[in-house]
């Protein structure tokens, strides 16, 4: 379950970052997607760390995959 939380966090962060690019191009409604994506990413990261995965491992996987 730990790795699924981390994968979800990475996917949410990447999606929010892509939505941020769209929102900064003039489509202001996309900021809701950005906020939701980043909230989901950090919530899933907190769940990942809460299940016992070390922060160094989580950050390494996050940085490599993101």
PDB file of N, H, CA, C and O in Angstrom:
ATOM      1  N   UNK A   1       0.813  -1.185   0.000  1.00  0.00           N
ATOM      2  CA  UNK A   1       0.000   0.000   0.000  1.00  0.00           C
ATOM      3  C   UNK A   1       0.864   1.258   0.000  1.00  0.00           C
ATOM      4  O   UNK A   1       0.487   2.284  -0.567  1.00  0.00           O
ATOM      5  N   UNK A   2       2.018   1.166   0.639  1.00  0.00           N
ATOM      6  H   UNK A   2       2.324   0.333   1.100  1.00  0.00           H
ATOM      7  CA  UNK A   2       2.927   2.303   0.710  1.00  0.00           C
ATOM      8  C   UNK A   2       3.317   2.793  -0.678  1.00  0.00           C
ATOM      9  O   UNK A   2       3.303   3.993  -0.951  1.00  0.00           O
ATOM     10  N   UNK A   3       3.662   1.857  -1.546  1.00  0.00           N
ATOM     11  H   UNK A   3       3.673   0.882  -1.324  1.00  0.00           H
ATOM     12  CA  UNK A   3       4.113   2.237  -2.883  1.00  0.00           C
ATOM     13  C   UNK A   3       2.972   2.774  -3.738  1.00  0.00           C
ATOM     14  O   UNK A   3       3.195   3.608  -4.616  1.00  0.00           O
ATOM     15  N   UNK A   4       1.758   2.305  -3.490  1.00  0.00           N
ATOM     16  H   UNK A   4       1.577   1.627  -2.777  1.00  0.00           H
ATOM     17  CA  UNK A   4       0.604   2.857  -4.208  1.00  0.00           C
ATOM     18  C   UNK A   4       0.337   4.293  -3.794  1.00  0.00           C
ATOM     19  O   UNK A   4       0.011   5.134  -4.632  1.00  0.00           O
ATOM     20  N   UNK A   5       0.474   4.580  -2.493  1.00  0.00           N
ATOM     21  H   UNK A   5       0.738   3.897  -1.812  1.00  0.00           H
ATOM     22  CA  UNK A   5       0.340   5.955  -2.021  1.00  0.00           C
ATOM     23  C   UNK A   5       1.385   6.845  -2.678  1.00  0.00           C
ATOM     24  O   UNK A   5       1.077   7.953  -3.118  1.00  0.00           O
ATOM     25  N   UNK A   6       2.616   6.363  -2.743  1.00  0.00           N
ATOM     26  H   UNK A   6       2.866   5.463  -2.386  1.00  0.00           H
ATOM     27  CA  UNK A   6       3.690   7.156  -3.333  1.00  0.00           C
ATOM     28  C   UNK A   6       3.466   7.360  -4.828  1.00  0.00           C
ATOM     29  O   UNK A   6       3.693   8.453  -5.346  1.00  0.00           O
ATOM     30  N   UNK A   7       3.029   6.328  -5.513  1.00  0.00           N
ATOM     31  H   UNK A   7       2.845   5.440  -5.092  1.00  0.00           H
ATOM     32  CA  UNK A   7       2.745   6.465  -6.946  1.00  0.00           C
ATOM     33  C   UNK A   7       1.607   7.460  -7.181  1.00  0.00           C
ATOM     34  O   UNK A   7       1.662   8.261  -8.114  1.00  0.00           O
ATOM     35  N   UNK A   8       0.594   7.407  -6.348  1.00  0.00           N
ATOM     36  H   UNK A   8       0.549   6.756  -5.591  1.00  0.00           H
ATOM     37  CA  UNK A   8      -0.495   8.372  -6.460  1.00  0.00           C
ATOM     38  C   UNK A   8      -0.035   9.788  -6.191  1.00  0.00           C
ATOM     39  O   UNK A   8      -0.490  10.725  -6.847  1.00  0.00           O
ATOM     40  N   UNK A   9       0.865   9.955  -5.230  1.00  0.00           N
ATOM     41  H   UNK A   9       1.235   9.194  -4.696  1.00  0.00           H
ATOM     42  CA  UNK A   9       1.407  11.279  -4.928  1.00  0.00           C
ATOM     43  C   UNK A   9       2.190  11.831  -6.107  1.00  0.00           C
ATOM     44  O   UNK A   9       2.052  13.002  -6.460  1.00  0.00           O
ATOM     45  N   UNK A  10       3.008  10.990  -6.712  1.00  0.00           N
ATOM     46  H   UNK A  10       3.120  10.039  -6.426  1.00  0.00           H
ATOM     47  CA  UNK A  10       3.800  11.429  -7.858  1.00  0.00           C
ATOM     48  C   UNK A  10       2.892  11.800  -9.028  1.00  0.00           C
ATOM     49  O   UNK A  10       3.089  12.838  -9.660  1.00  0.00           O
ATOM     50  N   UNK A  11       1.906  10.967  -9.318  1.00  0.00           N
ATOM     51  H   UNK A  11       1.745  10.124  -8.805  1.00  0.00           H
ATOM     52  CA  UNK A  11       0.998  11.248 -10.424  1.00  0.00           C
ATOM     53  C   UNK A  11       0.175  12.517 -10.178  1.00  0.00           C
ATOM     54  O   UNK A  11      -0.065  13.294 -11.102  1.00  0.00           O
ATOM     55  N   UNK A  12      -0.249  12.718  -8.946  1.00  0.00           N
ATOM     56  H   UNK A  12      -0.054  12.086  -8.196  1.00  0.00           H
ATOM     57  CA  UNK A  12      -0.997  13.929  -8.618  1.00  0.00           C
ATOM     58  C   UNK A  12      -0.136  15.172  -8.778  1.00  0.00           C
ATOM     59  O   UNK A  12      -0.598  16.196  -9.281  1.00  0.00           O
ATOM     60  N   UNK A  13       1.111  15.080  -8.351  1.00  0.00           N
ATOM     61  H   UNK A  13       1.486  14.248  -7.943  1.00  0.00           H
ATOM     62  CA  UNK A  13       2.016  16.222  -8.460  1.00  0.00           C
ATOM     63  C   UNK A  13       2.319  16.557  -9.916  1.00  0.00           C
ATOM     64  O   UNK A  13       2.336  17.728 -10.295  1.00  0.00           O
ATOM     65  N   UNK A  14       2.553  15.547 -10.719  1.00  0.00           N
ATOM     66  H   UNK A  14       2.539  14.596 -10.410  1.00  0.00           H
ATOM     67  CA  UNK A  14       2.824  15.772 -12.136  1.00  0.00           C
ATOM     68  C   UNK A  14       1.595  16.359 -12.823  1.00  0.00           C
ATOM     69  O   UNK A  14       1.715  17.283 -13.627  1.00  0.00           O
ATOM     70  N   UNK A  15       0.430  15.835 -12.516  1.00  0.00           N
ATOM     71  H   UNK A  15       0.332  15.084 -11.863  1.00  0.00           H
ATOM     72  CA  UNK A  15      -0.800  16.374 -13.091  1.00  0.00           C
ATOM     73  C   UNK A  15      -1.048  17.816 -12.688  1.00  0.00           C
ATOM     74  O   UNK A  15      -1.468  18.628 -13.512  1.00  0.00           O
ATOM     75  N   UNK A  16      -0.793  18.142 -11.423  1.00  0.00           N
ATOM     76  H   UNK A  16      -0.452  17.483 -10.754  1.00  0.00           H
ATOM     77  CA  UNK A  16      -0.977  19.520 -10.967  1.00  0.00           C
ATOM     78  C   UNK A  16       0.013  20.460 -11.627  1.00  0.00           C
ATOM     79  O   UNK A  16      -0.329  21.599 -11.945  1.00  0.00           O
ATOM     80  N   UNK A  17       1.229  19.997 -11.833  1.00  0.00           N
ATOM     81  H   UNK A  17       1.506  19.072 -11.574  1.00  0.00           H
ATOM     82  CA  UNK A  17       2.231  20.831 -12.493  1.00  0.00           C
ATOM     83  C   UNK A  17       1.854  21.089 -13.946  1.00  0.00           C
ATOM     84  O   UNK A  17       2.013  22.205 -14.441  1.00  0.00           O
ATOM     85  N   UNK A  18       1.361  20.076 -14.624  1.00  0.00           N
ATOM     86  H   UNK A  18       1.232  19.169 -14.222  1.00  0.00           H
ATOM     87  CA  UNK A  18       0.906  20.273 -16.003  1.00  0.00           C
ATOM     88  C   UNK A  18      -0.302  21.213 -16.056  1.00  0.00           C
ATOM     89  O   UNK A  18      -0.404  22.042 -16.960  1.00  0.00           O
ATOM     90  N   UNK A  19      -1.203  21.085 -15.100  1.00  0.00           N
ATOM     91  H   UNK A  19      -1.120  20.412 -14.365  1.00  0.00           H
ATOM     92  CA  UNK A  19      -2.359  21.970 -15.045  1.00  0.00           C
ATOM     93  C   UNK A  19      -1.938  23.408 -14.747  1.00  0.00           C
ATOM     94  O   UNK A  19      -2.585  24.351 -15.204  1.00  0.00           O
ATOM     95  N   UNK A  20      -0.867  23.579 -13.990  1.00  0.00           N
ATOM     96  H   UNK A  20      -0.342  22.813 -13.619  1.00  0.00           H
ATOM     97  CA  UNK A  20      -0.364  24.912 -13.692  1.00  0.00           C
ATOM     98  C   UNK A  20       0.123  25.607 -14.958  1.00  0.00           C
ATOM     99  O   UNK A  20      -0.060  26.812 -15.129  1.00  0.00           O
ATOM    100  N   UNK A  21       0.738  24.839 -15.830  1.00  0.00           N
ATOM    101  H   UNK A  21       0.887  23.860 -15.691  1.00  0.00           H
ATOM    102  CA  UNK A  21       1.174  25.416 -17.110  1.00  0.00           C
ATOM    103  C   UNK A  21      -0.017  25.884 -17.932  1.00  0.00           C
ATOM    104  O   UNK A  21       0.041  26.943 -18.557  1.00  0.00           O
ATOM    105  N   UNK A  22      -1.086  25.115 -17.937  1.00  0.00           N
ATOM    106  H   UNK A  22      -1.133  24.255 -17.429  1.00  0.00           H
ATOM    107  CA  UNK A  22      -2.290  25.495 -18.674  1.00  0.00           C
ATOM    108  C   UNK A  22      -2.931  26.730 -18.028  1.00  0.00           C
ATOM    109  O   UNK A  22      -3.354  27.653 -18.723  1.00  0.00           O
ATOM    110  N   UNK A  23      -2.997  26.734 -16.692  1.00  0.00           N
ATOM    111  H   UNK A  23      -2.653  25.984 -16.127  1.00  0.00           H
ATOM    112  CA  UNK A  23      -3.629  27.845 -15.981  1.00  0.00           C
ATOM    113  C   UNK A  23      -2.865  29.144 -16.177  1.00  0.00           C
ATOM    114  O   UNK A  23      -3.470  30.210 -16.289  1.00  0.00           O
ATOM    115  N   UNK A  24      -1.557  29.064 -16.218  1.00  0.00           N
ATOM    116  H   UNK A  24      -1.065  28.198 -16.127  1.00  0.00           H
ATOM    117  CA  UNK A  24      -0.765  30.285 -16.384  1.00  0.00           C
ATOM    118  C   UNK A  24      -0.866  30.835 -17.805  1.00  0.00           C
ATOM    119  O   UNK A  24      -0.471  31.973 -18.057  1.00  0.00           O
ATOM    120  N   UNK A  25      -1.384  30.049 -18.720  1.00  0.00           N
ATOM    121  H   UNK A  25      -1.705  29.124 -18.515  1.00  0.00           H
ATOM    122  CA  UNK A  25      -1.595  30.493 -20.093  1.00  0.00           C
ATOM    123  C   UNK A  25      -2.889  31.256 -20.292  1.00  0.00           C
ATOM    124  O   UNK A  25      -3.209  31.638 -21.418  1.00  0.00           O
ATOM    125  N   UNK A  26      -3.643  31.488 -19.224  1.00  0.00           N
ATOM    126  H   UNK A  26      -3.383  31.178 -18.309  1.00  0.00           H
ATOM    127  CA  UNK A  26      -4.850  32.291 -19.334  1.00  0.00           C
ATOM    128  C   UNK A  26      -6.136  31.562 -19.002  1.00  0.00           C
ATOM    129  O   UNK A  26      -7.201  32.179 -18.969  1.00  0.00           O
ATOM    130  N   UNK A  27      -6.067  30.297 -18.761  1.00  0.00           N
ATOM    131  H   UNK A  27      -5.202  29.796 -18.787  1.00  0.00           H
ATOM    132  CA  UNK A  27      -7.278  29.531 -18.419  1.00  0.00           C
ATOM    133  C   UNK A  27      -7.376  29.421 -16.896  1.00  0.00           C
ATOM    134  O   UNK A  27      -6.927  28.443 -16.299  1.00  0.00           O
ATOM    135  N   UNK A  28      -7.963  30.434 -16.293  1.00  0.00           N
ATOM    136  H   UNK A  28      -8.327  31.228 -16.778  1.00  0.00           H
ATOM    137  CA  UNK A  28      -7.955  30.564 -14.839  1.00  0.00           C
ATOM    138  C   UNK A  28      -8.723  29.454 -14.122  1.00  0.00           C
ATOM    139  O   UNK A  28      -8.446  29.172 -12.957  1.00  0.00           O
ATOM    140  N   UNK A  29      -9.665  28.832 -14.786  1.00  0.00           N
ATOM    141  H   UNK A  29      -9.891  29.062 -15.733  1.00  0.00           H
ATOM    142  CA  UNK A  29     -10.441  27.765 -14.156  1.00  0.00           C
ATOM    143  C   UNK A  29      -9.558  26.565 -13.807  1.00  0.00           C
ATOM    144  O   UNK A  29      -9.917  25.768 -12.939  1.00  0.00           O
ATOM    145  N   UNK A  30      -8.426  26.430 -14.464  1.00  0.00           N
ATOM    146  H   UNK A  30      -8.135  27.077 -15.168  1.00  0.00           H
ATOM    147  CA  UNK A  30      -7.526  25.305 -14.210  1.00  0.00           C
ATOM    148  C   UNK A  30      -6.822  25.411 -12.863  1.00  0.00           C
ATOM    149  O   UNK A  30      -6.239  24.432 -12.397  1.00  0.00           O
ATOM    150  N   UNK A  31      -6.866  26.591 -12.226  1.00  0.00           N
ATOM    151  H   UNK A  31      -7.339  27.387 -12.605  1.00  0.00           H
ATOM    152  CA  UNK A  31      -6.237  26.718 -10.904  1.00  0.00           C
ATOM    153  C   UNK A  31      -6.903  25.814  -9.877  1.00  0.00           C
ATOM    154  O   UNK A  31      -6.255  25.392  -8.920  1.00  0.00           O
ATOM    155  N   UNK A  32      -8.169  25.513 -10.055  1.00  0.00           N
ATOM    156  H   UNK A  32      -8.695  25.856 -10.832  1.00  0.00           H
ATOM    157  CA  UNK A  32      -8.847  24.572  -9.156  1.00  0.00           C
ATOM    158  C   UNK A  32      -8.236  23.181  -9.283  1.00  0.00           C
ATOM    159  O   UNK A  32      -8.088  22.477  -8.284  1.00  0.00           O
ATOM    160  N   UNK A  33      -7.883  22.783 -10.492  1.00  0.00           N
ATOM    161  H   UNK A  33      -8.003  23.356 -11.303  1.00  0.00           H
ATOM    162  CA  UNK A  33      -7.217  21.490 -10.714  1.00  0.00           C
ATOM    163  C   UNK A  33      -5.829  21.502 -10.078  1.00  0.00           C
ATOM    164  O   UNK A  33      -5.397  20.502  -9.506  1.00  0.00           O
ATOM    165  N   UNK A  34      -5.138  22.626 -10.178  1.00  0.00           N
ATOM    166  H   UNK A  34      -5.490  23.438 -10.643  1.00  0.00           H
ATOM    167  CA  UNK A  34      -3.803  22.754  -9.593  1.00  0.00           C
ATOM    168  C   UNK A  34      -3.863  22.567  -8.080  1.00  0.00           C
ATOM    169  O   UNK A  34      -3.102  21.781  -7.515  1.00  0.00           O
ATOM    170  N   UNK A  35      -4.760  23.285  -7.436  1.00  0.00           N
ATOM    171  H   UNK A  35      -5.378  23.923  -7.895  1.00  0.00           H
ATOM    172  CA  UNK A  35      -4.878  23.209  -5.976  1.00  0.00           C
ATOM    173  C   UNK A  35      -5.272  21.802  -5.537  1.00  0.00           C
ATOM    174  O   UNK A  35      -4.701  21.259  -4.591  1.00  0.00           O
ATOM    175  N   UNK A  36      -6.231  21.227  -6.213  1.00  0.00           N
ATOM    176  H   UNK A  36      -6.694  21.668  -6.981  1.00  0.00           H
ATOM    177  CA  UNK A  36      -6.674  19.875  -5.869  1.00  0.00           C
ATOM    178  C   UNK A  36      -5.555  18.861  -6.057  1.00  0.00           C
ATOM    179  O   UNK A  36      -5.369  17.974  -5.223  1.00  0.00           O
ATOM    180  N   UNK A  37      -4.815  18.989  -7.142  1.00  0.00           N
ATOM    181  H   UNK A  37      -4.966  19.710  -7.819  1.00  0.00           H
ATOM    182  CA  UNK A  37      -3.718  18.059  -7.413  1.00  0.00           C
ATOM    183  C   UNK A  37      -2.617  18.134  -6.376  1.00  0.00           C
ATOM    184  O   UNK A  37      -2.118  17.106  -5.919  1.00  0.00           O
ATOM    185  N   UNK A  38      -2.232  19.359  -5.998  1.00  0.00           N
ATOM    186  H   UNK A  38      -2.638  20.194  -6.369  1.00  0.00           H
ATOM    187  CA  UNK A  38      -1.174  19.490  -4.991  1.00  0.00           C
ATOM    188  C   UNK A  38      -1.643  19.046  -3.607  1.00  0.00           C
ATOM    189  O   UNK A  38      -0.871  18.452  -2.855  1.00  0.00           O
ATOM    190  N   UNK A  39      -2.895  19.327  -3.267  1.00  0.00           N
ATOM    191  H   UNK A  39      -3.522  19.810  -3.879  1.00  0.00           H
ATOM    192  CA  UNK A  39      -3.422  18.834  -1.992  1.00  0.00           C
ATOM    193  C   UNK A  39      -3.429  17.308  -1.950  1.00  0.00           C
ATOM    194  O   UNK A  39      -3.067  16.707  -0.938  1.00  0.00           O
ATOM    195  N   UNK A  40      -3.838  16.692  -3.043  1.00  0.00           N
ATOM    196  H   UNK A  40      -4.131  17.181  -3.865  1.00  0.00           H
ATOM    197  CA  UNK A  40      -3.832  15.227  -3.107  1.00  0.00           C
ATOM    198  C   UNK A  40      -2.415  14.688  -3.021  1.00  0.00           C
ATOM    199  O   UNK A  40      -2.169  13.688  -2.347  1.00  0.00           O
ATOM    200  N   UNK A  41      -1.475  15.349  -3.705  1.00  0.00           N
ATOM    201  H   UNK A  41      -1.675  16.162  -4.252  1.00  0.00           H
ATOM    202  CA  UNK A  41      -0.092  14.874  -3.704  1.00  0.00           C
ATOM    203  C   UNK A  41       0.496  14.900  -2.301  1.00  0.00           C
ATOM    204  O   UNK A  41       1.116  13.926  -1.874  1.00  0.00           O
ATOM    205  N   UNK A  42       0.312  15.990  -1.585  1.00  0.00           N
ATOM    206  H   UNK A  42      -0.192  16.781  -1.931  1.00  0.00           H
ATOM    207  CA  UNK A  42       0.906  16.078  -0.257  1.00  0.00           C
ATOM    208  C   UNK A  42       0.169  15.242   0.771  1.00  0.00           C
ATOM    209  O   UNK A  42       0.774  14.782   1.740  1.00  0.00           O
ATOM    210  N   UNK A  43      -1.120  15.038   0.580  1.00  0.00           N
ATOM    211  H   UNK A  43      -1.611  15.412  -0.207  1.00  0.00           H
ATOM    212  CA  UNK A  43      -1.852  14.121   1.460  1.00  0.00           C
ATOM    213  C   UNK A  43      -1.364  12.695   1.260  1.00  0.00           C
ATOM    214  O   UNK A  43      -1.134  11.972   2.229  1.00  0.00           O
ATOM    215  N   UNK A  44      -1.206  12.291   0.010  1.00  0.00           N
ATOM    216  H   UNK A  44      -1.392  12.879  -0.777  1.00  0.00           H
ATOM    217  CA  UNK A  44      -0.715  10.938  -0.267  1.00  0.00           C
ATOM    218  C   UNK A  44       0.732  10.765   0.181  1.00  0.00           C
ATOM    219  O   UNK A  44       1.119   9.681   0.617  1.00  0.00           O
ATOM    220  N   UNK A  45       1.533  11.819   0.077  1.00  0.00           N
ATOM    221  H   UNK A  45       1.219  12.700  -0.278  1.00  0.00           H
ATOM    222  CA  UNK A  45       2.907  11.742   0.577  1.00  0.00           C
ATOM    223  C   UNK A  45       2.913  11.573   2.091  1.00  0.00           C
ATOM    224  O   UNK A  45       3.712  10.800   2.619  1.00  0.00           O
ATOM    225  N   UNK A  46       2.046  12.274   2.790  1.00  0.00           N
ATOM    226  H   UNK A  46       1.396  12.902   2.361  1.00  0.00           H
ATOM    227  CA  UNK A  46       1.949  12.120   4.240  1.00  0.00           C
ATOM    228  C   UNK A  46       1.522  10.705   4.614  1.00  0.00           C
ATOM    229  O   UNK A  46       2.039  10.132   5.573  1.00  0.00           O
ATOM    230  N   UNK A  47       0.581  10.140   3.861  1.00  0.00           N
ATOM    231  H   UNK A  47       0.161  10.606   3.082  1.00  0.00           H
ATOM    232  CA  UNK A  47       0.176   8.751   4.109  1.00  0.00           C
ATOM    233  C   UNK A  47       1.337   7.795   3.849  1.00  0.00           C
ATOM    234  O   UNK A  47       1.522   6.821   4.579  1.00  0.00           O
ATOM    235  N   UNK A  48       2.111   8.077   2.814  1.00  0.00           N
ATOM    236  H   UNK A  48       1.961   8.868   2.222  1.00  0.00           H
ATOM    237  CA  UNK A  48       3.268   7.244   2.501  1.00  0.00           C
ATOM    238  C   UNK A  48       4.259   7.244   3.647  1.00  0.00           C
ATOM    239  O   UNK A  48       4.730   6.189   4.073  1.00  0.00           O
ATOM    240  N   UNK A  49       4.573   8.427   4.142  1.00  0.00           N
ATOM    241  H   UNK A  49       4.190   9.283   3.796  1.00  0.00           H
ATOM    242  CA  UNK A  49       5.531   8.531   5.237  1.00  0.00           C
ATOM    243  C   UNK A  49       4.967   7.948   6.527  1.00  0.00           C
ATOM    244  O   UNK A  49       5.709   7.417   7.353  1.00  0.00           O
ATOM    245  N   UNK A  50       3.656   8.050   6.696  1.00  0.00           N
ATOM    246  H   UNK A  50       3.053   8.481   6.025  1.00  0.00           H
ATOM    247  CA  UNK A  50       3.015   7.492   7.881  1.00  0.00           C
ATOM    248  C   UNK A  50       3.022   5.975   7.918  1.00  0.00           C
ATOM    249  O   UNK A  50       2.917   5.383   8.992  1.00  0.00           O
ATOM    250  N   UNK A  51       3.141   5.341   6.770  1.00  0.00           N
ATOM    251  H   UNK A  51       3.226   5.821   5.897  1.00  0.00           H
ATOM    252  CA  UNK A  51       3.173   3.874   6.744  1.00  0.00           C
ATOM    253  C   UNK A  51       4.568   3.322   6.997  1.00  0.00           C
ATOM    254  O   UNK A  51       4.752   2.108   7.080  1.00  0.00           O
ATOM    255  N   UNK A  52       5.553   4.212   7.119  1.00  0.00           N
ATOM    256  H   UNK A  52       5.404   5.198   7.052  1.00  0.00           H
ATOM    257  CA  UNK A  52       6.881   3.751   7.507  1.00  0.00           C
ATOM    258  C   UNK A  52       7.969   3.875   6.469  1.00  0.00           C
ATOM    259  O   UNK A  52       9.116   3.536   6.757  1.00  0.00           O
ATOM    260  N   UNK A  53       7.666   4.342   5.286  1.00  0.00           N
ATOM    261  H   UNK A  53       6.733   4.618   5.052  1.00  0.00           H
ATOM    262  CA  UNK A  53       8.702   4.521   4.272  1.00  0.00           C
ATOM    263  C   UNK A  53       9.553   5.723   4.652  1.00  0.00           C
ATOM    264  O   UNK A  53       9.022   6.774   5.013  1.00  0.00           O
ATOM    265  N   UNK A  54      10.847   5.574   4.573  1.00  0.00           N
ATOM    266  H   UNK A  54      11.277   4.721   4.279  1.00  0.00           H
ATOM    267  CA  UNK A  54      11.752   6.650   4.940  1.00  0.00           C
ATOM    268  C   UNK A  54      11.633   7.834   3.997  1.00  0.00           C
ATOM    269  O   UNK A  54      11.344   7.679   2.811  1.00  0.00           O
ATOM    270  N   UNK A  55      11.860   9.015   4.543  1.00  0.00           N
ATOM    271  H   UNK A  55      12.094   9.142   5.507  1.00  0.00           H
ATOM    272  CA  UNK A  55      11.714  10.219   3.734  1.00  0.00           C
ATOM    273  C   UNK A  55      12.766  10.281   2.634  1.00  0.00           C
ATOM    274  O   UNK A  55      12.500  10.819   1.559  1.00  0.00           O
ATOM    275  N   UNK A  56      13.950   9.743   2.882  1.00  0.00           N
ATOM    276  H   UNK A  56      14.166   9.306   3.755  1.00  0.00           H
ATOM    277  CA  UNK A  56      14.988   9.729   1.855  1.00  0.00           C
ATOM    278  C   UNK A  56      14.601   8.868   0.665  1.00  0.00           C
ATOM    279  O   UNK A  56      14.829   9.248  -0.483  1.00  0.00           O
ATOM    280  N   UNK A  57      14.025   7.730   0.934  1.00  0.00           N
ATOM    281  H   UNK A  57      13.839   7.422   1.867  1.00  0.00           H
ATOM    282  CA  UNK A  57      13.575   6.838  -0.139  1.00  0.00           C
ATOM    283  C   UNK A  57      12.406   7.472  -0.882  1.00  0.00           C
ATOM    284  O   UNK A  57      12.367   7.465  -2.113  1.00  0.00           O
ATOM    285  N   UNK A  58      11.454   8.021  -0.128  1.00  0.00           N
ATOM    286  H   UNK A  58      11.486   8.027   0.871  1.00  0.00           H
ATOM    287  CA  UNK A  58      10.286   8.644  -0.761  1.00  0.00           C
ATOM    288  C   UNK A  58      10.706   9.814  -1.639  1.00  0.00           C
ATOM    289  O   UNK A  58      10.208   9.958  -2.755  1.00  0.00           O
ATOM    290  N   UNK A  59      11.610  10.644  -1.151  1.00  0.00           N
ATOM    291  H   UNK A  59      12.015  10.527  -0.245  1.00  0.00           H
ATOM    292  CA  UNK A  59      12.046  11.791  -1.944  1.00  0.00           C
ATOM    293  C   UNK A  59      12.815  11.345  -3.171  1.00  0.00           C
ATOM    294  O   UNK A  59      12.652  11.927  -4.243  1.00  0.00           O
ATOM    295  N   UNK A  60      13.648  10.327  -3.039  1.00  0.00           N
ATOM    296  H   UNK A  60      13.781   9.854  -2.168  1.00  0.00           H
ATOM    297  CA  UNK A  60      14.398   9.819  -4.178  1.00  0.00           C
ATOM    298  C   UNK A  60      13.497   9.305  -5.279  1.00  0.00           C
ATOM    299  O   UNK A  60      13.709   9.606  -6.454  1.00  0.00           O
ATOM    300  N   UNK A  61      12.495   8.533  -4.905  1.00  0.00           N
ATOM    301  H   UNK A  61      12.323   8.289  -3.950  1.00  0.00           H
ATOM    302  CA  UNK A  61      11.549   8.014  -5.898  1.00  0.00           C
ATOM    303  C   UNK A  61      10.729   9.149  -6.487  1.00  0.00           C
ATOM    304  O   UNK A  61      10.498   9.181  -7.696  1.00  0.00           O
ATOM    305  N   UNK A  62      10.283  10.082  -5.649  1.00  0.00           N
ATOM    306  H   UNK A  62      10.471  10.056  -4.667  1.00  0.00           H
ATOM    307  CA  UNK A  62       9.500  11.231  -6.094  1.00  0.00           C
ATOM    308  C   UNK A  62      10.285  12.053  -7.109  1.00  0.00           C
ATOM    309  O   UNK A  62       9.756  12.410  -8.162  1.00  0.00           O
ATOM    310  N   UNK A  63      11.543  12.355  -6.799  1.00  0.00           N
ATOM    311  H   UNK A  63      11.972  12.065  -5.944  1.00  0.00           H
ATOM    312  CA  UNK A  63      12.370  13.173  -7.690  1.00  0.00           C
ATOM    313  C   UNK A  63      12.677  12.452  -9.001  1.00  0.00           C
ATOM    314  O   UNK A  63      12.677  13.069 -10.067  1.00  0.00           O
ATOM    315  N   UNK A  64      12.932  11.173  -8.924  1.00  0.00           N
ATOM    316  H   UNK A  64      12.931  10.672  -8.059  1.00  0.00           H
ATOM    317  CA  UNK A  64      13.268  10.415 -10.138  1.00  0.00           C
ATOM    318  C   UNK A  64      12.043  10.254 -11.032  1.00  0.00           C
ATOM    319  O   UNK A  64      12.156  10.336 -12.255  1.00  0.00           O
ATOM    320  N   UNK A  65      10.884  10.027 -10.438  1.00  0.00           N
ATOM    321  H   UNK A  65      10.792   9.960  -9.444  1.00  0.00           H
ATOM    322  CA  UNK A  65       9.688   9.781 -11.235  1.00  0.00           C
ATOM    323  C   UNK A  65       9.024  11.076 -11.689  1.00  0.00           C
ATOM    324  O   UNK A  65       8.382  11.102 -12.739  1.00  0.00           O
ATOM    325  N   UNK A  66       9.170  12.137 -10.923  1.00  0.00           N
ATOM    326  H   UNK A  66       9.692  12.116 -10.070  1.00  0.00           H
ATOM    327  CA  UNK A  66       8.490  13.396 -11.233  1.00  0.00           C
ATOM    328  C   UNK A  66       9.231  14.181 -12.257  1.00  0.00           C
ATOM    329  O   UNK A  66       8.797  15.269 -12.634  1.00  0.00           O
TER     330      UNK A  66
END
